[in-house]
Amino acid sequence: MMLTRPDASITVHPLTRRIGAEIHGIDLSQPLTAARLEALHDALMRHQVIFFRDQTLSHDDHKRLGLAFGRLAIHSGVAGLPDHPEIVAIHADANSKFVAGETWHTDLSCDAEPPMGSILSLHRVPENGGDTMFASMYAAYDALSPRMKTYLEGLTATHDAEHVYRPITNDPTKRFPCNSHPVVRTHPITRRRCLYVNSSYVTKIDQLPKPESDAILHFLYVHCMNPNFQVRFRWEAGSIAFWDNRCTQHQAIWDYFPDVRSGYRVTVAGDRPV
């Protein structure tokens, strides 16, 4: 059901019952009023990822939007733009050997304090393909059996960036973050429980021998890929996605080679999962 917020002059259009909504009636290149900031925050908390169309942001606009929701984080794996270190370029073309985020992941879960969220703006997209899929980790947790929920309670997992970023760095002295976080975390705002393991960064459940850890992680990864937990976003030039990194995973679909897909992302800092 579409919801209009007269106080903020925006409309929230849910895309699925579990995750995702499009926001209409707002120009994100303009500073947010208090009412619009509250409405967008409420929509993000409810829908976990929110989408916008027909937006044109300068780098300063992009950073101002992110700062409205918290401190901006510097990406711990790749360098930002020379004049805007808080902004990471997201680009793929005919020369690309890989693309960022083409496996299911939660952004920088390897960090001691992983990001609260990410805001991605694309200004060039392929004619076909290049969608991004988002999955609700609330829905994934809720769908587990009571016995599995009890089993996972209190377990932690190691999130390691070494194998993710070492192949793409030219600096042998650079060290990448590695931290342990709860397998099931509680969202700091909604207080809802959600799964917090992903196949890109997690290497092991700390309390289990490796064969048991591998088996449980494999089950959880397949479980999280259930399409009933997902929304799929089709990009257009000028589209923006803002996702809550604490309760979602996402995957960028690289089905458009050798076409160009290009844009920029800012990351909003978060806190240690509990």
N, C-alpha and C positions, 0 to 999 in steps of 0.2 A: 504494500500500500504506500502510495506517495504521500510524503509528509511535508507540508509547507510551514516554514517558520516565519510568520509575519514580522516578528520582532527583529529578525535578521535578514529578511527579504531573500531567503533562499529556499530551494526545494530539495528534499532528500528522496531519492528514488532507489529503494532496495533492489538489488539484482538477483539475489537468492535469499532463501529463508535463513541461511546460516552465516553468510559472509558477503560483504561487498555492497556498495551503494554509489550511485552517481549523484553529484551535487550540481545543481543548476542555479543560475541567477547570481553569479558572483564573478568578479574580476580580481584574480589573485595578484595582479601587478599593483593593486592599490593596498595601502595599509588596512589591516582588519580592524573593524570596530569591536568593542567589547562584546556586543551581542553576537556578531558573526564569529568571533573567536570561540565563544562559548558553544555556539551551534555546531561549528566544525569539530570541536573537541568532543561534544556529545555524540555526533555522528560517528567519529572514529572509534570511540569506546563501544558503541553499539554494534557497528558493522565491521570493525577491524581493518578494513581497507576502504578508502574513499577515492573516487575518481572525478576528474574535471575535464571538460572539453573546451576547445577554442581559447586557450590561454597563451599569452606571450609574456615571458618573464626575462628581464635582464638578470645578470648574475647578482646584482644588488637586490633586486626584487626577490629572487629565489632565496637568498640568505635571510632577508627580512621575514619571509614567510616561515622559514624554519625556526628562526629565533622567537617567533610568536609562541612556539610550543616548547621552547627550552634552549639550553646551550647547544651550539653546534659542535659536533665531534669531528676530529681529524681521522680519516680512514687509517687503520693500523696496518693495512696490507699493501695499498697502492697510493701513489702520490696524487695530490689534488692539482688543480691548475696553478701555474706559477704565481699569478696575481690573486688567486682566490683558493688558498689551500683547503678550504672547507668544502669545495665543490670538486667532485670527481666526474670526469668525462666518461660517458658510456657510449662506446662506438664500435660498430662492426661493419666490415666491407669485404670486398673480394680478396683482400690480403690477410684477413683474419684467420688464425689457426684455431681459435676458440672464441667463445663469447662469455662475458661475465654472467654468472648465475644460471648456467644451463643445466644444473642439477638442483634438486630440491634443497633449500637451505633457509636458514634464518641469518640475517646479516650479522657478521662479526660476532657470532656467539662465542668465539674464542677469547674475546676481550674480558677483562675482569669485570667491567661494567658494560655489557653489550648495549647497543643503541636502543633508545625508546622507539624510534621510527625512522623511516626514510621517505624522502620526497623526490620522485623521479619525474623529470619533464623531458619529453621527446619532441624535437623540432623537425626531424626527418625520419620517415618510416617507409618500409617497403610497401608496394602496392598490395601484396598479399603476404600473410604470415607475420611473424614477429610478436605474437600474443604473449602475455604473461599470465601464468596461473597462480592463484593464491589459495591457500588452504587454511582453514580454521583449526587451530590446535585446541580450542575449547571443545569443538565438536568431536575432534579425535579423542580427547580425554573422556568426554561424556559417554562415548560409545564403547568404552572398555568395560569388561565385566567387573563386578565388585571385587572378585578375587585378584584380577590383574591389577586393579587400582591399589589394593592392599600390598601386593608384591612389590610394586614400584615405589611405594611410599618410603622415603628416607634414602633412596639410592641417588648417587651422583654420577655424572659422566664427564670424561675429559674431552674438552673442545680444543683442538690443536690446529693452528693456522699454518704450520710448517709445510705440510704436504700440499696445501692449497696454493701458497704464494711463492714457495721456493722455486718452482719451475719457471716462473715469469719474472724473477728478479735477477739483475746483473750484479748485485752487491753481495758477495759471499759473507760479509761481516754482519749483515742485517739479521736481526733476530725477530721472530714473530711470536705473538702472544699464545699462551697455552694455559687454560684455566678449567677448573671443575665447577659444574653447576648442577642443581637438582634436576633429576629426570622429569619430575613434575614440579612446576612452579606455580606460585600464586600471583596473579596480576596485581600490581600495587594500587590500581585505581578501582577496577571492577570487583576485585577480590575473588574472581573466578579462577578455578584450577585449569591448567592446560599442560599438554606435553611440551617438553623443551629438549628434544634431541633431534638432530638432523644429520643426514648422510654425508654432507659436505665437510663438516668440521669434527663431528664426534668420532673418536677412535676406540673408546672403551667405557663400559660401565665399571666404575672404580671398585666396587665391592664384589665383583664376580670374576671367576676365572675366565680367560679369553673365550673358550668354546661356548660357555653359557652366555657371556656378554654378546658375542656375535649372533647367537640365535635370538636373543631377546631384542637386540637392536634391529635385526632383519625383520622380525615380526612387526616392530613399531614403525619402521620405515614404510613397509608395505601397507600397514594399517592407515598411516597418515596420507597415503596416496588415494584413498577412497574418493571417487568423484562426488559423493554426497556431501563432502566437506569443503568443496571447492567453488570458486568462481573464476571464469576465464575472461580476461580483459583484452578487447581488440583496440589497439592503439590507432590514433589518427595524429597527424601533425598538430601540435598544440595541446595534446593530452597530458594530463598529470595524474600520477598515482601517489597516494600518501598511505603507507601501511604502518600498522602497529606491530613492530618487530617482536614484541614480547609474547604475542599470542598467535602468530601466523608463520607459515612458511611460504615460499614462492619459488617459481621456476620460470626462467626466460626460455621461450621456445625458439630454437635456431633452425627454422625451416625456410629461410629466405635467402640463403647464400646463392649468388654473390652480391645481393642487393645491400644497400646502406640502411642502417638503423642507427640513429645518433641522437644524443641528448646529454643531460647533466643531472647529477643527483647531489642533494645535501643530506646529511645524516644528523638527526637530533639525538643528543646524548641521553643515556639511560642510567640505570643503577644495577647493582648486583642482584641477580635473581635469588629469590627466597621461596 
